């Protein structure tokens, strides 16, 4: 490769599929029901409307009749970074004019739709269409962190048919099949001449940069099991299990040179296959990503203190440690810094299993109006700053939620909810040879650091119709 050594950081595999909105730890969207959101998602045992399909579908047997619930969440996320810097393995600092900024949109939204159909007194069929994952983040193009990641976008939509069966007056069970479609993309920068930068790139704008646009999509499938037990007329408990889902996102990777110098180098020595004398970073090639999303197990309860007061509780365990390997494979092998060839990048995250604990309550003000509130602690799967990637500045968070339900009449009801999510400040310290990366793959020796301040606000609206 002559003097132009190709510096390339792994394509931040977690960010392709797992980059979160800041609503929930790990890479979950965080809320799929406005009635549940108003209690910080503590009210899974309540089964107040058709959206119980997501949190505990056995609750469908508790509904009076046929019902449809439609909701939308407006999310205002804020993830800001500061004091960003990156250093090549030789000690040269990555040139930049941007060391801070905001990487999230001002407003994003997610719709959810659920339906319940009473087949008979014992069997209820349901169908849910909801957003389990969804996010878009973008750094400045000249950010010091551009070689880690510059932009991510993800949209996942799940379609879930469910059958719920009432065993007797106290026990109900349910089973669901989950079909999940995900489409993802990212923009990733590479430095095609770090050794020459002190002499050539005097304006600090990365004139030897190139970038890749990677897009992929896939269907994945899983299942859903639930049980609900009415201990007595005032107390109910439930268990909900959602399986893991395997994804193999397939798509394309397109490499583009930025700036006049980079375009000349790319055309001459880089943008060809190895067999043709290049380095394997061709303008257009196929790419695929394998990843497994984690299963979760929830235990929740409801207790009626009086005719006006209900209290709720939920503990959810998520097997985030299942996300222990992610592989990105390119169609063409690429020449690495060590002179070897590789067509894949592998990330081995050291994630831990997590718990989310939520408590909430509702108060019936009068016949049509009920007020609701809750608080939750959501643990992050990231253990420490040295294992936190700049592509995923995840941290522990606390939910504060309030809301209300208004029954217009016997057929029509409305829910509204507001949540503020406080997220613990976090640092990301990424080593040039991180312990969680496979060093034999397409890789580079760039170490990065940044500080993150994050928060989110969510407004939810829901309409319930009984027929």
DAWOPE-V275562 format. One record per pair of residues at least 24 apart in sequence whose ideal C-beta (glycine too) atoms are under 8 Angstrom apart, sorted by the first residue. I is the first residue (numbers start at 1). J is the second residue. Records with the same first field share a line. If there is no record, write none. Layout:
BEGIN
I=J ; J
END
This chain:
BEGIN
1=269 ; 270 ; 279 ; 335
2=269
3=193 ; 195 ; 196
4=192 ; 193 ; 195 ; 196 ; 208 ; 265 ; 269 ; 270
5=193 ; 194 ; 195 ; 337
6=190 ; 191 ; 192 ; 270 ; 279 ; 281 ; 334 ; 335 ; 337
7=88 ; 147 ; 190 ; 191 ; 192 ; 194 ; 337 ; 444 ; 445 ; 446
8=147 ; 190 ; 191 ; 334 ; 442 ; 443 ; 444
9=147 ; 148 ; 188 ; 190 ; 443 ; 444 ; 446
10=328 ; 345 ; 346 ; 347 ; 437 ; 441 ; 442 ; 443
11=186 ; 188 ; 212 ; 214 ; 328 ; 345
12=148 ; 149 ; 152 ; 186 ; 188 ; 347 ; 389 ; 391
13=289 ; 291 ; 326 ; 327 ; 328 ; 345 ; 346 ; 347
14=323 ; 326 ; 347 ; 349 ; 389 ; 391 ; 392
15=137 ; 149 ; 152 ; 186 ; 389 ; 391 ; 392
16=152 ; 154 ; 184 ; 185 ; 186 ; 214 ; 216 ; 249 ; 289 ; 291 ; 328
17=133 ; 154 ; 182 ; 184 ; 247 ; 249 ; 289 ; 291 ; 293 ; 326
18=291 ; 323 ; 326 ; 392
19=135 ; 137 ; 152 ; 154 ; 391 ; 392
20=133 ; 135 ; 392 ; 394
21=75 ; 77 ; 104 ; 108 ; 134 ; 135 ; 456
22=77 ; 78 ; 79 ; 104 ; 397 ; 421 ; 423 ; 454 ; 455 ; 456
23=75 ; 77 ; 421 ; 456 ; 458
24=356 ; 378 ; 397
25=354 ; 356 ; 378 ; 379 ; 380 ; 381 ; 394 ; 396 ; 397
26=294 ; 318 ; 320 ; 323 ; 351 ; 354 ; 380 ; 381 ; 394
27=133 ; 293 ; 392
28=132 ; 133 ; 318
29=110 ; 131 ; 132 ; 133 ; 134
30=421 ; 458
31=73 ; 419 ; 458 ; 460
32=112 ; 130 ; 131 ; 132
33=69 ; 71 ; 112 ; 114 ; 462
34=71 ; 73 ; 403 ; 415 ; 416 ; 417 ; 460 ; 461 ; 462
35=69 ; 372 ; 403 ; 405 ; 415 ; 417 ; 462
37=73 ; 401 ; 403 ; 417 ; 419 ; 458 ; 460
38=360 ; 372 ; 373 ; 374 ; 401 ; 402 ; 403 ; 404 ; 405 ; 415 ; 416 ; 417 ; 460
39=312 ; 358 ; 360 ; 361 ; 362 ; 372 ; 373 ; 374 ; 401 ; 403
40=358 ; 359 ; 360 ; 374 ; 375 ; 376 ; 399 ; 400 ; 401 ; 419
41=314 ; 356 ; 358 ; 374 ; 376 ; 399
42=300 ; 312 ; 313 ; 314 ; 358 ; 359 ; 360 ; 374 ; 376
43=300 ; 302 ; 312 ; 314 ; 360 ; 362 ; 372 ; 374
44=238 ; 240 ; 298 ; 300 ; 312 ; 314
45=228 ; 236 ; 237 ; 238 ; 300 ; 301 ; 302 ; 312 ; 314
46=302 ; 310 ; 312 ; 362
47=228
48=405
49=114 ; 413 ; 415 ; 462 ; 464
50=114 ; 115 ; 116 ; 126 ; 464
51=112 ; 114 ; 128 ; 462
53=114 ; 116 ; 126 ; 127 ; 128 ; 160 ; 162 ; 176
54=112 ; 114 ; 128 ; 130 ; 160
55=240 ; 298 ; 300
56=174 ; 226 ; 228 ; 238 ; 239 ; 240 ; 298 ; 300
57=126 ; 162 ; 164 ; 174 ; 175 ; 176 ; 224 ; 226 ; 240
58=164 ; 172 ; 173 ; 174 ; 226 ; 227 ; 228 ; 238
59=164 ; 172 ; 226 ; 228 ; 238
60=116 ; 124 ; 126 ; 162 ; 164 ; 174
61=122 ; 124 ; 164 ; 165 ; 166 ; 172 ; 174 ; 228
62=172 ; 228
63=116 ; 118 ; 124
64=466
65=118 ; 466 ; 467
66=115 ; 116 ; 117 ; 118 ; 466 ; 467
67=115 ; 116 ; 464 ; 465 ; 466 ; 467
68=113 ; 114 ; 115 ; 116 ; 464 ; 465 ; 467
69=112 ; 113 ; 114 ; 115 ; 462 ; 463 ; 464 ; 465
70=111 ; 112 ; 113 ; 114 ; 462 ; 463
71=111 ; 112 ; 113 ; 415 ; 460 ; 461 ; 462 ; 463
72=109 ; 110 ; 111 ; 112 ; 460 ; 461 ; 462
73=109 ; 110 ; 111 ; 112 ; 458 ; 459 ; 460
74=107 ; 108 ; 109 ; 458 ; 459 ; 460 ; 461
75=107 ; 108 ; 109 ; 110 ; 456 ; 457 ; 458
76=106 ; 107 ; 456 ; 457 ; 458 ; 459
77=104 ; 105 ; 108 ; 454 ; 455 ; 456
78=102 ; 104 ; 453 ; 454 ; 455 ; 456
79=103 ; 104 ; 137 ; 393 ; 452 ; 453 ; 454
80=452 ; 453 ; 454
81=139 ; 145 ; 390 ; 393 ; 450 ; 451 ; 452
82=450 ; 451 ; 453
83=449 ; 450 ; 451
84=143 ; 144 ; 145 ; 390 ; 448 ; 449 ; 450
85=144 ; 448 ; 449 ; 450
86=144 ; 145 ; 147 ; 148 ; 446 ; 447 ; 448 ; 449
87=432 ; 446 ; 447 ; 448
88=194 ; 432 ; 445 ; 446
89=432 ; 433 ; 444 ; 445 ; 446 ; 447
90=194 ; 195 ; 445
92=194 ; 197 ; 198
94=144 ; 147 ; 191 ; 446
95=197 ; 201 ; 204 ; 205 ; 206
96=142 ; 143 ; 144 ; 146 ; 204 ; 206
97=142 ; 204 ; 205
98=139 ; 140 ; 142 ; 143 ; 144
99=143 ; 144
101=139 ; 140 ; 143
103=137 ; 138 ; 139
104=136 ; 137
105=136
108=134 ; 135 ; 136
110=134
121=166
122=165 ; 166
123=163 ; 164 ; 165 ; 166
124=163 ; 164 ; 166
125=161 ; 162 ; 163 ; 164
126=161 ; 162 ; 163 ; 164 ; 176
127=159 ; 160 ; 161 ; 162
128=158 ; 159 ; 160 ; 162 ; 176
129=157 ; 158 ; 159 ; 160
130=157 ; 158 ; 160
131=155 ; 156 ; 157 ; 158
132=156 ; 158 ; 180
133=182 ; 293
138=187
141=189
142=204 ; 205 ; 206
144=448 ; 450
145=390 ; 448 ; 450
146=189 ; 206 ; 209
147=189 ; 190 ; 191 ; 444 ; 446 ; 448
148=389 ; 390 ; 391 ; 430 ; 446 ; 448
149=186 ; 188 ; 390 ; 391
150=186 ; 187 ; 188 ; 189 ; 211
151=185 ; 186 ; 187
152=184 ; 185 ; 186 ; 391
153=184 ; 185 ; 186
154=182 ; 183 ; 184 ; 185
155=182 ; 183 ; 184
156=180 ; 181 ; 182 ; 183
157=181
160=224
162=224
164=226
169=230
170=229 ; 230 ; 231
171=227 ; 228 ; 229 ; 230
172=227 ; 228
173=225 ; 226 ; 227 ; 228
174=224 ; 225 ; 226 ; 227
175=223 ; 224 ; 225 ; 226
176=223 ; 224 ; 225 ; 226
177=221 ; 222 ; 223 ; 224
178=221 ; 222 ; 223 ; 224 ; 242 ; 243 ; 245
179=219 ; 220 ; 221
180=219 ; 220 ; 221 ; 222 ; 245 ; 247
181=217 ; 218 ; 219
182=217 ; 218 ; 220 ; 247 ; 249
183=215 ; 216 ; 217
184=215 ; 216 ; 217 ; 249 ; 289
185=213 ; 214 ; 215 ; 216
186=213 ; 214
187=211 ; 212 ; 213 ; 214
188=212 ; 214
190=281
192=257 ; 262 ; 265 ; 266 ; 270
193=261 ; 262 ; 265
200=261
205=259
206=258 ; 259
207=258 ; 259 ; 260 ; 261 ; 262
208=259 ; 261 ; 262 ; 265
209=257 ; 258 ; 259 ; 262
210=255 ; 256 ; 257 ; 258 ; 262 ; 266 ; 270 ; 281
211=255 ; 256 ; 258
212=253 ; 254 ; 255 ; 256 ; 281
213=253 ; 254 ; 256
214=251 ; 252 ; 253 ; 254 ; 287
215=251 ; 252
216=249 ; 250 ; 251 ; 252 ; 287 ; 288 ; 289
217=249 ; 250 ; 251
218=247 ; 248 ; 249 ; 250
220=245 ; 246 ; 247 ; 293
221=245
233=304
234=303 ; 304
235=301 ; 302 ; 303 ; 304
236=301 ; 302 ; 303
237=299 ; 300 ; 301 ; 302
238=298 ; 299 ; 300 ; 301
239=297 ; 298 ; 299 ; 300
240=297 ; 298 ; 300
241=295 ; 296 ; 297 ; 298
242=295 ; 296
243=295
244=292 ; 293 ; 294 ; 295 ; 319 ; 322
245=292 ; 293
246=290 ; 291 ; 292
247=289 ; 290 ; 291 ; 292 ; 293
248=288 ; 289 ; 290
249=288 ; 289 ; 290 ; 291
250=286 ; 287 ; 288
251=286 ; 287 ; 288
252=284 ; 285 ; 286 ; 287
253=284 ; 285 ; 286 ; 287 ; 330
254=283 ; 284
255=281 ; 282 ; 283 ; 284
256=283
273=332
274=332 ; 333 ; 334 ; 335 ; 341
279=334 ; 335
280=330 ; 332 ; 333 ; 334 ; 335 ; 341 ; 343
281=334
282=332
285=330 ; 331 ; 332
286=330 ; 331
287=328 ; 329 ; 330 ; 331
288=328 ; 329
289=326 ; 327 ; 328 ; 329
290=326 ; 327
291=323 ; 326
292=322 ; 323
293=322 ; 323
294=318 ; 319 ; 320 ; 321 ; 322 ; 323
295=319 ; 322
307=364
308=363 ; 364
309=361 ; 362 ; 363 ; 364
310=361 ; 362
311=359 ; 360 ; 361
312=358 ; 359 ; 360 ; 361 ; 362 ; 374
313=358 ; 359 ; 360
314=356 ; 357 ; 358 ; 376
315=355 ; 356 ; 357 ; 358
316=355 ; 356 ; 358
317=353 ; 354 ; 355
318=353 ; 354 ; 355 ; 356 ; 381
319=353
320=351 ; 352 ; 353 ; 354 ; 381
321=351 ; 352 ; 353 ; 381
323=349 ; 351 ; 381
324=348 ; 349 ; 351
330=442
334=442
336=441 ; 442 ; 443
337=443 ; 444 ; 445
340=440
342=440 ; 441 ; 442
343=442
344=441 ; 442
345=438 ; 441 ; 442 ; 443
346=437 ; 438 ; 441
347=436 ; 437 ; 438
348=436 ; 437 ; 438
349=387 ; 436
350=383 ; 387 ; 435 ; 436
351=381 ; 382 ; 383
352=381 ; 383
353=381
354=378 ; 379 ; 380 ; 381
355=379
358=399
360=401
362=405
367=407
368=406 ; 407 ; 408
369=404 ; 405 ; 406 ; 407
370=404 ; 405 ; 406
371=402 ; 403 ; 404
372=401 ; 402 ; 403 ; 404 ; 405 ; 417
373=401 ; 402 ; 403
374=399 ; 401
375=399 ; 400 ; 401
376=401
380=424
382=426
385=426 ; 427 ; 428 ; 429
386=429 ; 431 ; 435
387=436
388=426 ; 427 ; 428 ; 429
389=428 ; 430
390=428 ; 430 ; 448 ; 450
393=426 ; 428 ; 450 ; 452 ; 454
394=426
395=423 ; 424 ; 425 ; 426 ; 452 ; 454
396=423 ; 424
397=421 ; 422 ; 423 ; 424
398=422
403=460
410=466
411=465 ; 466 ; 467
412=463 ; 464 ; 465 ; 466
413=463 ; 464 ; 466
414=461 ; 462 ; 463 ; 464
415=460 ; 461 ; 462 ; 463 ; 464
416=459 ; 460 ; 461 ; 462
417=458 ; 459 ; 460 ; 462
418=457 ; 458 ; 459 ; 460
419=456 ; 457 ; 458 ; 460
420=455 ; 456 ; 457
421=455 ; 456 ; 457 ; 458
422=455
423=454 ; 455 ; 456
425=451 ; 452 ; 453 ; 454
426=451 ; 452 ; 454
427=451 ; 452
428=452
END
